[in-house]
């Protein structure tokens, strides 16, 4: 799996994911807030399937998770 999420993008995804999940858990925005699992997962794994589909890469070119 090739890394396609850069550092800034990763931090934003993780923060947004955690905030959405916390708001949903607190009952502030309803159950749809658990959609925050998606940006959280893509931030943790540094891979976004949609980025691959559209040919987007926000990290340095040529990086991969396999040595």
Secondary structure, 3 states (H helix, E strand, C coil): CCCCCCHHHHHHHHHHHHHHHHHHHCCCCCHHHHHHHHHHHHHHHCCCHHHHHHCCCCCCCCCCCCC
